[in-house]
Amino acid sequence: MTTAARVRLSIVVVLAVALLGPSGVAAQRPLPRQPIVIKEIAVEGTRRVQDAVVLGRVKSSVGANFDPSALSEDIRAIFGLGFFDDVQLRVEGFEGGVKVTFVVTERPFVRDVNFVGNKKLATDGLQEKISLKLGSVYNPVDVQRAVEKLKEYYEDEGYFEVQISPDVEKFADGDVRVTFNVVEGRRMTIDRIVFKGTTGLKESAIKDVLATQERQFYILRGTVQRQRLEDDVDRILQLYNDHGYVQARVESHDITVDREKARVTITFVVVEGPQFKVGEVTISGVTLFPETEITRRIALKRGDIFSRAKLRDSIKAVIDLYGTVGHASADVNPKTEQATTGSTMAIAFEITEGPEVYVERINISGNVRSQEKILRRELSLHEGELYTLQKKERSRQKLVNLGYFETVNLTTQPGSDKTKIVVNVEVTEKPTGLFSIGGGYSSVDSFIGTIDLAQRNFLGRGWEASIRIRAGANTQQGVISFTEPWLFDRPLAAGFDVFNTRRQYPEYDFDSLGGALRLSHPFAEYWRWFTGYRVSRDEIKDLTETATEALRDEEGTRVTSAVNAALGRDSRDNVFAATRGGQTSVSAEFAGLGGDSRFVKTVGATSYFWPVWFGHVVGARAEAGYGFGWSSEPLPLFERFYLGGPNSVRSFKSRRLSPQDDGGVRVGGTSELLGNIEYIVPLPFNIRVAGFFDIGNAYGFGTKFDPTDTREAAGAGLRWLSPFGPLRLDYGVNLDRRTGEDFGAFHFSVGSPF
C-alpha cells in the first residue's frame, strides 16, 4: 500500500471513529494510530486578494497535526474577511502527510459608482453619504444600506418624495458597476410649525429659538432638515429650562406631509411640568473674598425664576473672579434641591478656592510663517509667573491686534500639579502681504491708479514694509515705509517714511517731498508714548485768481523741520473692528528747528466702543485741535484744520468744511471741534451696517471760535472686514444745509472711521 493510500485510509478511519463513536468500536481492540501531519497549506481562487492576507487568518500551521475542528475555525475566519462568497477545504495526501488547500471564490469588486437623475443635490455630496466606494467589495447588503442613507439625506434636505433604485451591472471579469437611479421629486416646504402642550411659554417665543423656521427672509417658506429638527428639540428644552421648567420634555416631534400641496406640518408635543423659582441661595468655602463679592456675581436671587443659563453664567462669573487673583484651579459646584412642597429650587454653591496657579509651559502652534518669538513677545503671560484671567485675555487681544492671524485661541490644561497650568496658543495665519496693480475710486481722490507692495509680517519677523504709489487726476503719491516693532528685541517700535505727495485742491496745488523718523514704546497697561521727527519741502502754487492777499502770502516753497510727541492709550479689543474698549491720544508738534516753518500744533482725541445687545455696538469719538504760528509766522496753510470726508463730518466731501477768506476760498482753520457717534449692527459674512451722527467745525482766520457754531450730519453706511482690511461705504446727509452746499456726500474708504 502506497503512502498516499495510507494517508487517505487514515483520514477515513479518523472520520469513521468520529461518526461511529465508542459504541461502534467497543468490541474491537483499539489499535495505535499515528497522527496525520499537515505538510503544506495553500490557497486557490484568489485574483485580487493576496494569499498572504488569507493565510494570515489561518491558525493551522505546517507541521501541526491534522485537526478538522481547527480547520473549520480557519474557514470561518477566512470568510470573516468579507472578500469571499464561498470558502471550501480540500485535503489530499502529500509527502507522508496531507496538503490542505483553501479554495475561495472572491466576491466581485465595485469598479464604478454612478448617480443618475440627481439635479438638486450634487453627486459629490451623495457619494460622501454612502460607504460604497470604488474598489470596495460588492455586497448587496451594502448597496441597500446606501439606498437608505441616500433617502435620509434627501429627506434631511426636504425631498420627501424621493425614489432611489439601484442597478447592478456585471462586467465580463465578474466586477460590477452600481448605478443609483434617483427621482428627486418636489422639495417640501413648511406650511406650519405646531406646538401641543405649551401653556407656560408663548408659541412665538419658542419659534424664535428654532433653527427650523416657517419663513426664510420673511418671504420664502422654510425647508425641513431632520438633523436641524433634532437640534431644535434641544433648543426647546434649553428655553424651558431657562424659564424654570426644569422637568420639561419634548415627548415627540412629527412631520406630516401634504403631498398634494408639497407642504409639511411639523408638530412638537411638549410636556412642560411645573415652573420652579429660586429658593434659598447659600455659599460655602469662601475665604479670599467677602461673601458679598461672590453674591454680586451670582445672577440668581431668591424669588427669581430658575434658569440653567443664569446658573452657568453665575458659575463662570465666580470662576473668572478667582482667575483675576491667580486661582485658576478654583472650582464651583452648584447643588440644586427641589423643595418637598411647592415649586422652589434651593441652590448651594460649594466653592473650592484651590491654590495660586503659575504658568508651567506655553505651547504655540499654527505659526507657519511667523517666528515663535514674535508671538511670545506679545504675550502678557510668561512661564513661571502667576496665571490670571486678565493676562490671558490681554495676550489674546494683543495677538489679534497684530493682524497676522485669522483666528487666535488661548486654552489651558492642567499642569504637573495643582499649582501649575499649561497655556496653549493656537493661531491660524492669514496672508499679510499685498501686491496689486490696478485702479479704484475714492471719494477723496476720485479715480486713481494704484501700485501696492506691502508686507505686515516681513520674513516672519514682524517687520512692516510697504511701497505705495497712487496716481489720479487730482493726486499723485508715493510712500516708502518700514517699521521694526521690537528694536533690539525690546518693545521699542522704530521706523521711517519717505514720501512725495502732490494734490490739486480747488484753490491751489500742493507738493510735499520729505521723510520722517518714528519711535514709540509701551508702558503700563494699554499706554504708549510716541516721538518723531519729520522734514519736508512744501510748495504751494497755482492759486486761483480769486485768492486773497493773505492766501498769496502762502504761495511758494518752504522747508518744514518739526519734532512731535504723543501719548496714547488703546484698549480696543480689535483695532480693525472694535466692539469694546477705547482709544485716547494727545499729540503735539513743534516746527522751527531749522527750516522756514514756525508753528505749534496740538490735537487731542478720545473714542470708545460699548457692546449693547445681540452683538450691536455703540461707538463715539470726540476730538479737538489747535495750532498757531510763532515768531510772527502764521500757521502754514497745509498744517491748518479742515473737516469733511470719510473720517470727519460725512455730509461734506474732504476738506470742504473750512473757514473761507473774502474771496470764498477755503483757507483752513487754526482750531477744530469734532464729534461722531455710530450705532453698528453685525451681519453675516463680516458685514456690518451703521447709522451715524457727526458734528463739528473748523474755526479761525476770520471765523470766531464758537463751540455752538457747528455743522451736523446724519447718515448710514456699510462696513466689510475684507481680507485686504476694513472697507467702508457711507452716505451723510447735511442736516443744516446752506446756500450752495450739497444735500449730502458719499464716502468710500479703507479703515475704521475712528
C-alpha positions in Angstrom: 0.0 0.0 0.0 1.4 3.4 -1.0 2.0 6.2 1.4 -0.8 8.4 -0.2 -3.2 5.5 0.2 -2.3 5.0 3.8 -2.9 8.7 4.4 -6.3 8.7 2.8 -7.2 5.5 4.7 -6.1 7.2 8.0 -8.4 10.1 7.3 -11.3 7.8 6.6 -10.5 5.9 9.8 -10.5 9.2 11.8 -13.8 10.3 10.3 -15.3 6.8 10.9 -14.3 6.9 14.6 -15.8 10.4 14.8 -19.0 9.3 13.3 -19.5 5.8 14.9 -18.3 6.9 18.4 -17.3 4.5 21.2 -20.2 2.1 20.6 -19.1 1.3 17.1 -15.7 0.1 18.1 -16.3 -1.2 21.6 -15.9 -4.8 20.5 -12.7 -4.2 18.8 -9.4 -3.7 20.5 -8.1 -0.2 19.8 -5.1 0.0 17.5 -2.4 2.6 17.9 -2.7 5.3 15.2 -0.1 7.6 14.0 -1.1 11.3 13.9 -1.7 12.9 10.4 0.7 15.8 9.9 0.0 18.9 7.7 2.8 19.1 5.2 1.6 22.1 3.2 -1.1 24.8 3.3 -2.2 26.5 0.1 -4.8 28.9 -1.2 -6.7 28.6 -4.6 -9.0 31.0 -6.4 -7.6 34.4 -5.4 -7.5 37.1 -8.0 -7.0 40.4 -6.2 -6.7 39.4 -2.6 -3.2 38.3 -1.8 -2.6 34.8 -0.5 -0.8 36.2 2.5 -4.0 38.0 3.6 -5.9 34.7 3.6 -3.1 32.8 5.3 -2.9 35.5 7.9 -6.3 34.3 9.2 -5.3 30.6 9.3 -4.2 29.3 12.7 -3.3 25.8 11.5 0.3 25.5 10.5 2.7 23.3 8.6 4.0 20.5 10.9 0.9 20.6 13.1 -1.4 17.6 13.4 -4.4 17.5 11.2 -7.4 18.8 13.2 -10.8 19.0 11.4 -12.3 21.3 14.1 -9.3 23.8 13.9 -9.6 23.8 10.1 -13.3 24.6 10.4 -12.4 27.7 12.5 -9.9 28.7 9.9 -12.7 28.5 7.2 -14.9 30.8 9.3 -12.0 33.2 9.9 -11.3 33.5 6.2 -15.0 34.0 5.4 -15.0 36.7 8.0 -12.6 38.8 5.9 -15.7 39.7 3.8 -13.9 39.2 0.5 -15.3 35.8 -0.5 -18.7 34.4 -1.5 -17.5 30.8 -0.7 -14.7 29.1 1.1 -14.1 25.3 0.8 -11.4 23.0 2.1 -9.6 20.3 0.1 -7.4 17.8 1.8 -5.1 15.4 -0.1 -2.1 13.3 0.7 1.3 14.9 0.3 4.8 13.7 1.3 3.7 11.4 4.1 1.1 13.8 5.4 -1.6 16.0 3.9 -1.8 19.1 1.9 -4.6 21.5 3.0 -5.9 23.8 0.3 -8.4 26.6 1.0 -10.5 27.1 -2.2 -12.1 30.5 -2.3 -14.5 32.3 -4.6 -13.9 36.0 -4.5 -16.7 38.5 -4.3 -16.8 41.0 -7.2 -15.3 44.4 -6.7 -17.1 47.7 -7.3 -15.5 49.2 -10.4 -17.8 52.2 -10.7 -20.5 54.0 -8.8 -22.8 56.3 -10.7 -25.7 58.6 -9.8 -28.4 59.3 -12.4 -31.2 61.8 -12.1 -29.9 63.9 -9.3 -30.2 67.6 -10.1 -30.9 69.4 -6.8 -28.1 67.6 -4.8 -24.6 67.4 -6.0 -23.0 64.0 -6.9 -20.1 64.7 -4.6 -22.5 65.2 -1.7 -24.3 61.9 -2.4 -21.1 60.0 -2.7 -20.0 61.3 0.7 -23.1 59.9 2.4 -22.6 56.3 1.4 -19.9 53.8 2.4 -19.9 52.1 -1.0 -16.7 53.3 -2.7 -14.7 52.4 -5.8 -12.6 49.3 -5.3 -14.6 48.1 -2.4 -16.0 44.5 -2.3 -19.5 44.3 -3.7 -22.1 43.3 -1.1 -25.9 43.6 -1.8 -26.4 44.5 1.8 -24.1 47.5 1.5 -26.0 48.6 -1.6 -29.3 48.5 0.3 -27.7 50.5 3.2 -26.5 53.1 0.7 -30.1 53.5 -0.6 -31.4 54.1 2.9 -28.6 56.6 3.6 -29.4 58.5 0.3 -33.1 58.6 1.2 -32.2 60.0 4.6 -30.0 62.6 3.1 -32.7 63.7 0.6 -35.3 63.8 3.4 -33.0 65.9 5.5 -33.0 68.4 2.7 -36.8 68.4 2.4 -37.3 65.9 -0.5 -39.8 63.5 1.0 -40.9 62.1 -2.4 -37.5 60.9 -3.4 -37.3 57.4 -5.0 -33.9 55.6 -5.3 -33.4 52.3 -7.1 -30.0 50.6 -7.5 -28.9 48.9 -10.8 -26.0 46.4 -10.7 -24.3 45.7 -14.0 -21.7 42.9 -14.2 -18.6 43.0 -16.3 -17.0 40.1 -18.0 -14.4 39.6 -15.3 -17.1 39.5 -12.6 -16.7 43.0 -11.3 -19.8 45.3 -11.1 -20.9 48.8 -11.7 -23.5 50.2 -9.3 -25.8 52.9 -10.6 -28.3 54.7 -8.3 -31.3 56.0 -10.3 -32.7 59.0 -8.5 -36.2 60.5 -8.9 -35.9 63.5 -6.6 -39.5 64.7 -6.6 -40.5 68.1 -5.1 -38.8 69.8 -2.2 -41.3 70.1 0.6 -41.6 73.5 2.3 -43.0 74.2 5.7 -46.7 75.0 6.0 -46.9 75.4 9.8 -45.0 74.6 12.9 -47.4 73.5 15.6 -46.9 73.1 19.4 -49.0 71.0 21.6 -49.0 71.2 25.4 -47.4 74.6 25.6 -49.1 76.9 28.1 -46.3 78.4 30.1 -44.4 79.9 27.1 -45.8 81.7 24.1 -45.5 79.8 20.8 -43.8 82.9 19.2 -41.1 82.7 21.9 -40.5 79.0 21.2 -40.4 79.6 17.4 -37.8 82.3 17.8 -35.2 79.9 19.2 -35.7 77.2 16.5 -33.3 76.8 13.6 -36.3 75.5 11.6 -38.4 78.4 10.6 -41.7 78.8 8.8 -40.3 81.6 6.7 -36.9 82.4 5.5 -36.0 86.1 4.9 -39.7 86.9 5.8 -40.8 85.9 2.3 -39.7 82.3 1.4 -41.1 79.3 3.0 -38.7 77.3 5.2 -37.5 73.8 4.5 -37.1 70.8 6.7 -33.9 69.2 7.7 -34.0 66.2 10.1 -30.8 67.0 11.9 -31.9 70.6 12.4 -35.1 69.3 13.9 -33.1 67.1 16.4 -31.2 70.2 17.4 -34.4 72.1 17.8 -35.6 69.7 20.4 -32.5 70.6 22.5 -33.2 74.3 21.9 -36.8 74.0 23.1 -35.6 72.2 26.3 -33.0 74.8 26.9 -35.5 77.6 26.5 -37.9 75.9 29.0 -35.0 75.2 31.5 -34.1 78.9 31.3 -37.6 79.8 32.3 -37.9 77.5 35.3 -39.4 74.4 33.6 -36.6 72.0 34.7 -38.8 68.9 34.2 -40.0 69.8 30.7 -39.5 67.3 27.9 -40.4 67.1 24.2 -42.4 63.9 24.0 -42.4 63.7 20.2 -41.8 65.7 17.0 -43.5 64.6 13.8 -43.6 65.6 10.2 -46.9 65.4 8.4 -46.6 65.5 4.6 -49.3 67.0 2.4 -48.2 65.6 -1.0 -50.9 67.5 -2.9 -49.6 70.9 -1.8 -46.0 69.8 -1.3 -46.1 71.2 2.2 -45.3 69.7 5.6 -46.6 70.4 9.1 -44.2 70.0 11.9 -45.7 69.1 15.3 -43.8 69.3 18.6 -45.6 67.7 21.6 -44.3 69.3 24.8 -44.8 68.3 28.4 -43.9 71.4 30.5 -44.2 70.3 34.1 -44.2 72.9 36.9 -42.3 76.2 36.8 -39.6 76.5 39.5 -38.4 79.6 41.3 -35.2 80.1 43.2 -35.4 79.3 46.9 -32.6 79.7 49.4 -29.2 80.5 47.9 -26.2 79.6 50.0 -22.4 79.9 49.5 -19.7 78.0 51.3 -15.9 77.7 51.1 -15.1 81.4 50.6 -12.1 82.8 52.3 -10.3 85.0 49.7 -13.2 87.4 49.1 -16.1 88.8 51.1 -19.2 86.7 50.6 -21.0 89.8 49.3 -18.5 89.9 46.4 -19.4 86.4 45.4 -23.1 87.1 45.8 -22.7 90.0 43.3 -21.5 87.6 40.7 -24.5 85.3 41.1 -27.3 86.2 38.7 -29.9 84.1 40.6 -31.6 85.6 43.6 -34.3 84.3 45.9 -37.7 84.5 44.2 -36.3 84.7 40.7 -37.5 82.2 38.1 -34.9 79.4 38.0 -32.7 79.5 34.9 -30.0 77.0 34.0 -28.4 79.6 31.7 -28.1 82.1 34.6 -26.7 79.3 36.7 -24.0 78.6 34.2 -23.3 82.3 33.8 -23.0 82.6 37.6 -20.5 79.7 37.8 -18.4 81.3 35.1 -18.5 84.7 36.8 -17.3 83.3 40.1 -14.6 81.3 38.4 -13.5 84.3 36.5 -13.4 86.3 39.7 -10.9 83.8 41.2 -9.0 83.8 38.0 -8.3 87.5 38.4 -6.3 86.8 41.6 -4.4 83.8 40.2 -6.6 80.9 41.5 -7.3 79.4 38.1 -8.0 76.0 39.6 -10.9 77.3 41.7 -14.0 75.1 41.3 -17.6 76.0 41.8 -20.0 73.1 42.4 -23.7 74.1 42.4 -26.1 71.8 44.1 -29.8 72.2 43.4 -32.5 70.7 45.5 -36.2 70.8 44.9 -38.4 71.7 47.9 -40.6 68.9 49.2 -43.6 71.3 49.0 -44.1 73.9 46.4 -42.1 74.6 43.2 -38.9 76.1 44.5 -35.3 75.2 43.9 -32.7 75.7 46.6 -29.1 76.3 45.3 -26.0 75.7 47.3 -22.7 77.0 45.7 -19.8 74.9 47.1 -16.6 76.7 46.3 -13.1 75.1 46.3 -10.7 78.0 46.0 -7.6 76.0 45.3 -4.0 77.3 45.4 -2.5 80.0 43.3 -1.6 78.7 39.9 1.6 79.5 37.9 2.3 79.1 34.2 4.3 75.9 33.8 4.6 76.0 30.0 3.3 77.9 27.0 2.8 75.9 23.8 2.4 77.8 20.5 1.1 76.1 17.3 -0.1 77.1 13.9 2.6 79.7 13.2 3.9 78.5 9.9 5.5 81.7 8.6 5.7 83.8 11.8 8.7 83.2 14.1 7.6 82.0 17.5 9.4 84.8 19.3 7.1 87.5 17.7 4.2 85.7 19.3 5.8 85.2 22.7 6.9 88.8 23.0 3.3 89.9 22.7 2.1 87.6 25.5 1.3 89.1 28.9 1.7 85.6 30.3 5.1 84.2 31.0 6.4 80.8 32.1 6.9 80.8 35.9 4.6 83.8 36.5 1.2 83.9 38.2 -1.6 83.0 35.8 -4.5 85.4 35.8 -7.5 85.7 33.6 -6.7 89.4 32.7 -3.3 88.4 31.4 -4.8 85.6 29.3 -7.4 87.9 27.7 -4.8 90.7 27.2 -2.5 88.2 25.5 -5.2 87.1 23.1 -6.1 90.8 22.4 -2.6 91.7 21.5 -2.2 88.8 19.2 -5.4 89.6 17.4 -4.3 93.2 17.0 -1.1 92.2 15.3 -3.3 91.4 12.3 -1.3 88.4 11.3 -3.8 85.7 12.2 -7.2 84.6 11.1 -8.0 83.1 14.4 -6.4 83.2 17.8 -7.3 80.7 20.6 -5.8 80.5 24.1 -6.7 77.4 26.0 -5.4 75.9 29.2 -4.9 72.4 30.6 -3.7 71.2 34.0 0.0 71.2 34.6 2.1 68.7 36.5 0.4 69.5 39.8 -2.5 71.7 41.1 -0.3 74.8 41.3 0.7 74.7 37.6 -1.1 75.3 34.4 -0.2 74.8 30.7 -1.3 77.5 28.2 -1.9 76.5 24.6 -1.8 79.3 22.0 -3.3 78.1 18.7 -3.3 80.5 15.7 -4.3 80.3 12.1 -2.2 82.6 9.9 -3.7 84.7 7.2 -2.0 86.5 4.3 -0.2 89.6 5.5 1.3 90.5 2.2 -0.2 92.5 -0.6 0.8 93.1 -4.2 -1.6 94.8 -6.5 -1.6 96.8 -9.7 -4.9 98.3 -10.6 -7.3 101.1 -10.2 -10.0 102.2 -7.9 -12.3 105.0 -6.7 -12.0 107.1 -3.6 -14.5 109.8 -2.6 -11.5 111.9 -1.6 -9.2 111.4 -4.7 -11.8 110.3 -7.4 -10.4 107.7 -9.8 -6.9 106.6 -9.2 -4.4 104.1 -10.4 -2.5 102.1 -7.7 0.5 100.0 -7.2 0.9 98.5 -3.8 3.6 96.2 -2.4 3.2 95.7 1.3 4.1 93.1 3.9 3.0 93.5 7.5 5.0 90.5 8.7 8.1 90.7 6.5 10.2 87.5 6.7 8.0 86.3 9.6 9.9 88.7 11.9 7.1 91.2 12.4 8.6 93.9 10.2 6.2 96.1 8.4 7.4 97.3 5.0 5.5 98.9 2.1 5.8 100.8 -1.1 2.7 102.6 -2.3 2.1 104.6 -5.4 -1.1 106.5 -6.2 -1.8 108.4 -9.4 -5.0 110.1 -10.4 -6.5 113.3 -11.8 -6.2 115.2 -8.5 -3.5 113.4 -6.6 -0.1 111.7 -7.0 1.5 110.0 -4.1 4.5 107.8 -3.4 5.4 106.4 0.0 8.1 104.0 1.3 7.7 102.9 4.9 9.4 100.5 7.2 8.8 99.7 10.9 10.6 97.4 13.3 8.2 96.9 16.2 10.8 95.4 18.5 14.1 97.2 18.1 17.0 95.3 19.8 14.4 92.7 21.0 12.8 95.3 23.2 9.2 96.7 22.8 10.6 99.8 21.1 9.0 100.4 17.7 11.2 102.3 15.2 10.5 103.2 11.6 10.9 105.7 8.8 8.8 107.1 6.0 9.9 108.7 2.7 7.1 110.4 0.8 6.2 112.6 -2.1 2.6 113.9 -2.3 1.1 116.2 -4.9 -2.5 117.3 -4.6 -4.7 119.6 -6.7 -7.2 121.4 -4.5 -9.8 123.7 -6.0 -8.0 126.7 -4.5 -4.3 125.7 -5.1 -1.8 122.9 -5.8 0.3 121.4 -3.0 3.5 119.5 -3.4 5.4 117.9 -0.4 8.6 115.9 -0.5 10.2 114.6 2.7 10.8 111.9 5.2 10.1 111.1 8.8 11.6 109.0 11.7 9.3 107.4 14.3 9.9 105.9 17.7 7.4 104.6 20.3 7.4 102.4 23.4 4.6 100.9 25.5 4.3 101.4 29.2 1.8 100.5 32.0 -1.2 98.7 30.6 -2.5 99.9 27.2 -0.4 103.0 27.2 2.3 104.0 24.7 4.4 107.1 24.1 5.4 108.3 20.6 8.1 110.7 19.3 9.4 111.6 15.9 11.0 114.0 13.5 10.0 115.0 10.0 11.5 117.2 7.4 9.8 118.2 4.2 9.9 120.6 1.3 6.4 122.0 0.9 5.3 124.0 -2.1 2.0 125.9 -2.8 1.5 127.1 -6.3 -1.1 127.7 -9.0 -3.5 129.7 -6.7 -6.9 130.7 -8.1 -7.4 134.1 -9.5 -9.8 134.9 -6.6 -7.1 134.2 -4.0 -6.7 137.0 -1.4 -3.5 138.6 -0.4 -3.3 136.6 2.8 -3.5 133.4 0.7 -1.0 134.6 -1.8 1.5 135.1 1.1 1.4 131.3 1.5 2.5 130.8 -2.2 6.0 129.5 -2.7 8.3 126.8 -1.3 9.3 126.4 2.4 11.1 123.7 4.4 9.4 122.3 7.4 11.5 120.8 10.2 9.4 119.5 13.1 9.5 117.3 16.1 6.5 115.7 17.5 5.5 113.8 20.7 2.3 111.9 21.6 0.8 109.9 24.4 -1.8 107.3 23.7 -3.9 104.6 25.4 -5.5 101.9 23.3 -7.8 99.3 25.0 -9.8 98.3 21.9 -10.5 94.5 21.7 -9.9 94.7 17.9 -8.2 97.6 16.1 -9.9 96.6 12.8 -13.5 96.2 14.1 -13.7 97.2 17.7 -16.7 96.1 19.9 -15.4 97.3 23.3 -12.7 99.4 24.7 -11.4 102.7 23.6 -8.5 104.8 22.3 -7.2 108.2 23.7 -4.4 110.3 22.4 -2.8 113.7 22.9 -0.2 114.9 20.4 1.9 118.0 19.9 4.2 119.0 17.0 6.7 121.8 17.1 8.2 123.2 13.9 11.2 125.6 13.9 14.3 123.5 14.4 15.7 124.9 11.2 13.7 125.3 8.1 11.2 128.1 7.3 8.0 127.0 9.1 7.3 128.2 12.6 4.3 126.7 14.3 2.9 124.6 17.1 0.0 122.2 16.6 -1.8 120.1 19.2 -4.6 117.5 18.8 -6.5 115.6 21.5 -8.9 112.8 20.7 -10.8 110.0 22.5 -13.1 107.3 21.3 -14.9 104.4 23.0 -17.0 101.4 22.0 -19.7 99.8 24.0 -21.4 96.4 23.3 -25.1 96.6 23.8 -27.4 93.7 22.8 -27.3 91.0 20.1 -23.8 91.9 19.1 -24.7 95.5 18.4 -22.1 98.2 19.2 -22.2 101.9 20.0 -19.1 103.9 19.2 -18.3 107.5 19.9 -15.4 109.9 19.4 -14.6 113.5 20.5 -11.7 115.4 19.0 -10.2 118.9 19.4 -7.3 120.6 17.8 -5.4 123.9 18.0 -2.5 125.3 16.2 -0.7 128.6 15.9 2.4 130.2 14.3 5.2 131.8 16.3 7.9 134.3 15.5 5.3 136.4 13.6 4.6 133.5 11.3 1.0 132.3 10.7 0.1 128.6 10.9 1.1 127.3 7.4 -1.8 126.6 5.0 -1.0 122.9 4.7 -1.0 122.5 8.5 -4.4 124.0 9.1 -7.6 122.2 10.1 -10.1 121.1 7.5 -13.2 119.0 8.2 -15.3 116.8 5.9 -14.5 113.4 4.4 -14.9 109.8 5.5 -13.4 110.3 9.0 -15.0 113.6 9.8 -18.3 115.3 9.2 -19.6 113.0 6.5 -22.1 115.3 4.8 -19.2 117.2 3.3 -16.5 115.9 0.9 -12.9 116.0 2.1 -11.7 119.4 3.2 -14.9 121.2 2.2 -15.7 122.3 5.8 -13.4 125.2 6.5 -13.2 128.9 7.1 -13.2 131.0 3.9 -11.5 134.2 3.1 -13.1 137.2 1.4 -12.9 135.6 -2.0 -14.7 132.5 -0.8 -11.5 130.3 -0.8 -11.3 127.7 1.9 -8.2 128.6 3.9 -8.4 126.1 6.8 -8.7 126.8 10.5 -6.5 127.2 13.5 -8.8 125.1 15.7 -11.3 122.4 15.3 -14.0 120.5 17.2 -15.3 117.1 16.1 -17.7 114.6 17.5 -19.0 111.3 16.0 -21.4 108.6 17.2 -22.2 105.4 15.5 -24.7 102.5 16.0 -23.3 99.3 14.4 -25.2 96.2 13.6 -23.3 93.0 12.7 -24.5 90.9 9.7 -23.2 87.6 8.2 -20.0 87.4 6.1 -18.1 90.0 8.2 -20.5 92.8 7.0 -21.8 95.4 9.4 -24.3 98.3 8.9 -24.0 101.5 10.8 -26.1 104.6 11.4 -24.1 107.7 12.4 -24.4 111.3 13.6 -21.5 113.8 13.1 -21.0 117.2 14.5 -18.1 119.7 14.2 -16.5 122.7 12.7 -13.2 124.4 12.0 -12.5 128.0 13.2 -10.0 130.8 12.7 -8.9 133.3 10.1 -11.9 135.5 10.3 -14.2 132.8 11.9 -14.6 133.3 15.6 -14.1 130.2 17.8 -17.6 129.4 18.9 -18.4 125.8 20.2 -22.1 126.4 19.5 -21.4 127.1 15.8 -21.3 123.6 14.5 -22.4 121.6 11.4 -24.3 118.4 11.7 -24.6 115.3 9.6 -26.5 112.1 9.8 -26.4 109.0 7.6 -25.8 105.3 7.2 -23.1 103.0 5.9 -21.8 99.6 5.2 -18.6 98.1 6.6 -16.9 94.9 5.4 -14.0 93.3 7.1 -12.4 92.1 3.9 -9.1 90.1 3.6 -7.5 93.4 2.5 -8.7 95.3 5.5 -11.8 97.1 6.6 -13.7 98.7 3.7 -16.4 101.4 4.3 -19.2 103.0 2.2 -21.0 105.9 3.9 -23.6 108.5 2.9 -24.0 111.5 5.1 -26.9 114.0 4.9 -26.3 117.7 5.5 -28.8 118.5 8.4 -28.3 122.2 8.3 -27.8 122.7 4.6 -26.8 126.2 3.5 -26.9 128.0 0.1 -24.5 126.5 -2.4 -24.0 123.3 -0.3 -24.8 119.7 -1.4 -27.6 117.7 0.1 -25.0 115.1 1.2 -22.0 113.1 0.2 -20.9 109.5 -0.5 -17.6 108.3 1.0 -15.7 105.1 0.1 -12.6 104.5 2.2 -10.4 101.9 3.9 -10.2 101.6 7.7 -12.4 102.4 10.6 -13.9 106.0 10.9 -12.3 106.4 14.4 
